[in-house]
């Protein structure tokens, strides 16, 4: 329940980023400048919040290694499909990672996906918003745990995030390149990218529908092995008469 509230809070902050941009209104250059400052500021706060939570969560070296591996793999999945506009198979792995390992790990996998893949495809101001978009896709994935794991649930979630990803990216395009900043110009910006967003959404649905359940099962098995400890075994094993409950001093 605590993780779910945190995920909903993050989703609310992401929505706030869009609402604040709309609230700028302003058909002058000052309004456009404010739009850039506010959108970049809110995106940065989201990233800083998750990174801070990750740093203070007592994460172990093995957990960092898993996140780095999944983030790198998701990035590598993106590169070969760069020639197909909008098709992002990496999103499916980000969502599966967040579903299994939780919102903070899911966000970090999504963030790494954007940063690492853009070393091959080109870094720029858009990387910040890709970090937020992919990160929130991973961070919100644990919401699916309230349902029985089904391919259709994963597909619908991926379909929704294909469109939400486009909305977040269009905020940057809108405040940086469109003048004036009005609801009408944002809708025009969004409609111009609708074909790319639709491809992303359909690709997510296909990848998650075909591979999502199997990928989650594999990650869950690894997750159980990863978090195995002697304390877990001792808690499940009865203590026989004459045996001490104190741990051995020999490691």
C-alpha positions in Angstrom: 0.0 0.0 0.0 2.9 2.4 0.8 4.5 1.8 -2.5 1.2 2.3 -4.3 0.7 5.6 -2.6 4.2 6.7 -3.6 3.6 5.6 -7.2 0.3 7.6 -7.3 2.2 10.6 -6.0 4.8 10.4 -8.7 2.1 10.0 -11.3 0.4 13.1 -9.9 3.7 15.1 -10.1 4.0 14.0 -13.8 0.5 15.3 -14.5 1.3 18.5 -12.6 4.2 19.0 -15.1 1.6 19.2 -17.9 -0.9 21.2 -16.0 1.7 23.8 -15.0 2.8 24.1 -18.6 -0.8 24.7 -19.7 -1.3 27.2 -16.9 1.5 29.4 -18.3 -0.7 30.5 -21.1 1.2 33.6 -22.2 1.5 34.4 -25.8 4.8 36.3 -25.3 8.4 35.3 -25.2 8.4 35.6 -21.4 5.7 33.0 -21.2 7.7 30.6 -23.4 10.8 31.1 -21.2 8.8 30.4 -18.1 7.5 27.3 -19.8 11.0 26.0 -20.4 12.1 26.8 -16.8 9.0 25.2 -15.1 8.9 22.1 -17.3 12.7 21.5 -16.9 12.4 22.3 -13.2 9.6 19.8 -12.5 11.3 17.1 -14.6 14.5 17.6 -12.7 12.7 17.4 -9.3 11.1 14.1 -10.3 14.5 12.7 -11.2 16.2 14.1 -8.1 13.4 12.7 -5.9 13.8 9.2 -7.2 17.6 9.3 -7.2 17.5 10.5 -3.6 15.1 7.7 -2.6 17.4 5.2 -4.4 20.5 6.5 -2.6 18.9 6.5 0.9 17.2 3.1 0.5 20.3 1.1 1.6 20.7 -0.5 -1.8 23.3 -3.2 -2.1 25.9 -3.7 -4.7 24.1 -6.7 -6.2 20.9 -4.6 -6.6 22.8 -1.9 -8.4 24.3 -4.5 -10.7 20.8 -5.8 -11.5 19.4 -2.4 -12.2 22.5 -1.5 -14.4 22.1 -4.8 -16.3 18.4 -4.3 -17.0 18.9 -0.7 -17.9 21.7 -1.5 -20.3 19.7 -4.4 -21.9 16.7 -2.1 -22.3 18.9 0.5 -24.0 20.4 -2.0 -26.3 16.9 -3.2 -27.3 16.1 0.3 -28.4 19.1 0.9 -30.7 18.3 -1.7 -33.4 14.7 -0.4 -33.7 15.7 3.3 -34.0 15.1 3.1 -37.8 11.4 2.3 -37.2 9.8 5.6 -35.9 8.0 5.2 -32.6 8.8 1.5 -32.0 10.4 1.2 -28.6 10.8 -2.4 -27.4 12.8 -1.2 -24.5 9.6 0.1 -22.8 8.3 -3.4 -22.3 11.4 -4.4 -20.4 11.3 -1.2 -18.3 7.6 -2.0 -17.3 8.4 -5.6 -16.5 11.4 -4.5 -14.4 9.3 -2.1 -12.4 6.5 -4.6 -11.9 9.0 -7.1 -10.3 11.5 -4.9 -8.5 9.4 -2.0 -7.5 8.9 1.7 -8.4 12.3 3.0 -7.4 14.2 0.3 -9.3 11.7 0.6 -12.2 12.4 4.3 -12.4 16.2 3.8 -12.4 16.0 1.1 -15.1 13.9 3.6 -17.3 16.4 6.4 -16.6 19.3 4.3 -17.6 17.5 3.2 -20.8 17.3 6.8 -21.9 20.8 7.8 -20.9 22.6 4.8 -22.3 20.7 4.5 -25.5 21.3 8.2 -26.3 25.0 7.6 -26.2 24.4 5.8 -29.5 21.4 7.8 -30.8 22.3 11.3 -29.6 22.1 13.2 -26.3 20.3 16.4 -26.0 17.7 18.4 -23.9 15.2 15.7 -24.8 17.1 13.1 -22.7 15.9 14.7 -19.5 12.2 14.2 -20.6 12.9 10.7 -21.9 14.4 9.9 -18.4 11.2 11.1 -16.8 8.9 9.3 -19.3 10.6 5.9 -19.2 11.3 6.3 -15.5 7.6 6.9 -14.7 6.6 4.0 -16.9 8.8 1.7 -14.7 7.8 3.4 -11.4 4.0 3.0 -12.1 4.3 -0.6 -13.2 3.7 -2.0 -9.7 0.1 -0.7 -9.9 -0.5 -3.7 -12.1 0.0 -6.0 -9.1 -3.6 -5.4 -8.0 -4.6 -7.5 -11.0 -3.9 -11.1 -11.8 -0.9 -11.2 -14.1 -2.4 -11.5 -17.6 -1.0 -10.6 -21.0 -4.0 -8.4 -21.7 -3.4 -6.3 -18.5 0.2 -5.8 -19.5 -0.8 -4.9 -23.1 -3.3 -2.3 -22.0 -0.8 -0.8 -19.6 1.8 -0.6 -22.4 -0.8 0.9 -24.7 -1.5 3.6 -22.2 2.1 4.3 -21.6 2.8 4.6 -25.3 0.5 7.6 -25.4 1.6 9.0 -22.0 5.2 8.9 -23.1 4.3 11.0 -26.1 2.5 13.5 -24.0 5.5 14.0 -21.7 7.8 14.4 -24.7 5.5 16.8 -26.3 5.6 19.1 -23.3 9.3 19.7 -24.1 8.6 20.2 -27.8 5.8 22.6 -27.0 7.5 24.8 -24.5 10.8 24.9 -26.4 9.8 25.3 -30.0 6.1 26.3 -30.2 4.8 29.9 -30.0 2.5 31.0 -28.4 1.9 28.6 -25.5 -1.8 27.8 -25.6 -4.0 24.7 -25.3 -4.6 24.9 -29.0 -0.9 24.9 -29.9 -0.3 22.0 -27.5 -3.1 20.0 -29.2 -1.6 20.7 -32.6 1.8 19.6 -31.3 0.4 16.4 -29.9 -1.6 15.6 -33.1 1.5 16.0 -35.2 3.2 13.2 -33.1 0.1 11.0 -32.8 1.4 8.6 -35.5 4.7 8.1 -33.6 2.9 7.8 -30.3 0.5 5.3 -31.8 3.4 3.2 -33.1 5.0 3.2 -29.6 1.7 2.2 -28.0 1.0 -0.6 -30.4 4.6 -1.8 -30.1 4.3 -1.8 -26.3 1.1 -3.8 -26.5 2.6 -6.4 -28.8 5.8 -6.9 -26.9 4.1 -7.0 -23.5 1.3 -9.3 -24.9 3.7 -11.7 -26.4 6.7 -11.6 -24.0 5.5 -9.7 -20.9 4.2 -12.6 -18.8 7.2 -14.8 -19.5 9.6 -11.9 -18.8 8.0 -11.2 -15.5 8.1 -14.8 -14.5 11.8 -15.0 -15.3 12.5 -11.8 -13.4 10.5 -13.0 -10.4 12.5 -16.2 -10.2 15.7 -14.2 -10.2 14.2 -11.8 -7.7 13.5 -14.6 -5.3 17.0 -16.0 -5.6 18.5 -12.5 -5.4 16.8 -11.7 -2.1 17.5 -15.2 -0.6 19.4 -15.0 2.7 20.3 -17.4 5.6 17.9 -15.4 7.8 15.0 -16.5 5.5 16.0 -20.1 5.8 16.4 -19.9 9.6 13.0 -18.3 9.9 11.4 -21.2 8.1 13.4 -23.9 9.9 12.4 -25.0 13.4 15.0 -24.8 16.2 15.7 -28.2 17.6 16.2 -28.8 21.4 19.7 -28.0 22.4 20.4 -25.8 19.4 21.1 -22.1 19.8 19.3 -19.4 17.9 22.4 -17.3 17.9 24.1 -17.1 14.5 27.5 -18.7 14.1 30.4 -16.3 14.4 32.1 -18.1 11.4 31.0 -16.7 8.0 
